[in-house]
Amino acid sequence: MCRDSAVTSEMSHRWPRLVALGSMVALGCGVSSPPPVPSTVTVPSPALVQLSGVATDDEGAPVSGVTVLVYPWNGPAGLGNPVTTVTDASGNYSITFNSLLTPGGDLPVPVQTEKSGYESYRHDSGPIGCVLRDPSTNACRLGASTFVQNLRTYRIRYVPVGQSTTIDVKLGDPECGDPDALYFCRTVRITAPPGATVAVQASTNPSTGLAQLALDPTSTTCCSLAATAKVPASGELRVYPEVFPSSTTYSFTLTSAILP
């Protein structure tokens, strides 16, 4: 899915720059300005946090045995090495690690899921909100270190060329795109003879001008519901139905054909 470099760029854009504020003194006749007072910059330290949630499949059922990889955030140093855990028989996971937080106390880390027979997906479009918030400021309460991120992990879907299929893209689905143009997305694998040129078209219900079919999950183009490409040697062409983040569920109906 999204490349680590794209995720690092996104996080560095979100991380605030620390600037030193100097004092300005109005100059009068024959009066010199006092020497500047050195400013003090507080460098944030990583916090010990706990992240937990449940992994579910296409039907919303819990999925056991999913490897969950979490990439701690180290500010200007970028992403750290992933820490991992595996979901239990009820699809639950819980993991503790050190990471910098946003100034509001949220957790800006990407989370990835891996399991044989399922698509590898990464969830990284925005900071994970803390569980305890101050109702007056909407900021995380002091000492709040518990975060929840539920994860959707979908079975690999193969569709023979010429056969139509419908797939939903909804709130909370994985993300594609680059840091400046993120989409919710799914993956459809169209099977066809290697080297064949395949045309794919889609329609959405409800209709929207903010949906597209992408052949590259980091694509920034918008918004065409048609794509044409040659089938790679693997015999499967991966197509990504994508839509800009929304609370609406969009059903994509895809059709495909081999071009002469």
Residue, then its C-alpha position, 0 to 999 in steps of 0.5 A: m500500500c502507501r509507501d513509507s516515504a509518503v507516510t513519513s512526509e504526511m507525518s512531518h507535514r502534520w508535526p508543528r515546527l518549533v520556532a523561537l520568539g524573540s522580544m522586540v523593543a521599540l528604539g527611541c532617540g539615543v536608546s539602544s535595544p537590550p541584548p536578546v534573551p535566549s529562548t528555551v525550546t522544549v523537545p517532546s519525549p516519546a510517551l508509553v502508549q497502549l493501542s488496542g482494537v479488533a480486526t474484522d473481515d468483509e462481513g464484519a466478523p472478527v479475524s484471528g491470526v492477523t499480524v498487526l504492525v505499528y510504526p512508532w513516530n519519532g518526530p523529525a527522525g520519522l518512523g521507527n521500526p515496527v512493533t508487532t502483535v497478532t490478533d487472538a481468537s476473537g480478533n482482538y489485539s493490544i500492544t504497548f510501545n513508545s511514540l511521540l504524540t501530537p500537541g493535542g495528545d493524539l497518536p500519529v502512527p500508521v498501522q498495517t495488517e497482514k494475513s495469508g489470503y487477505e490483502s495487506y492494508r495500511h491505515d495511516s490517514g490521520p492521528i488516532g484519537c485518545v480515549l480520554r479527552d477534556p470536554s472543554t478543550n477537546a484535547c487529550r487529558l494529561g496522562a491519557s495513554t490509551f488508544v483504540q484503532n479497529l482494523r478492517t482486513y479484507r479477503i483477497r478478491y479474484v474476479p475473472v475478466g468479463q465478470s462484473t463484481t460489486i464492492d463497497v468502500k466505506l468509512g474506516d476502510p484502509e487508505c490509498g493515495d499520497p499525503d495530499a490526496l488520500y482516499f478510502c480504498r479496496t482492492v480487486r484482482i482481475t484475472a486474465p491472460p498475461g499480456a492481454t490489454v484489459a479495460v475496466q469501468a465502474s459506476t458508483n451508488p450513490s453517484t459521486g464525482l469524487a471516486q476513481l479507479a486507480l492502477d497505482p494505490t499511490s495515484t494522485t489523479c482524480c477522478s476517472l472511473a475507467a482504466t486500461a492496462k496490460v495484465p502482468a506476468s502474474g495473470e492478475l491486474r490489481v484495480y483499486p476502487e477509491v473515494f475521498p473520505s466520507s461517512t457515506t458507503y459507496s458501492f462500486t460495480l466493476t465490469s471488464a473486457i479484453l481489448p482486441 
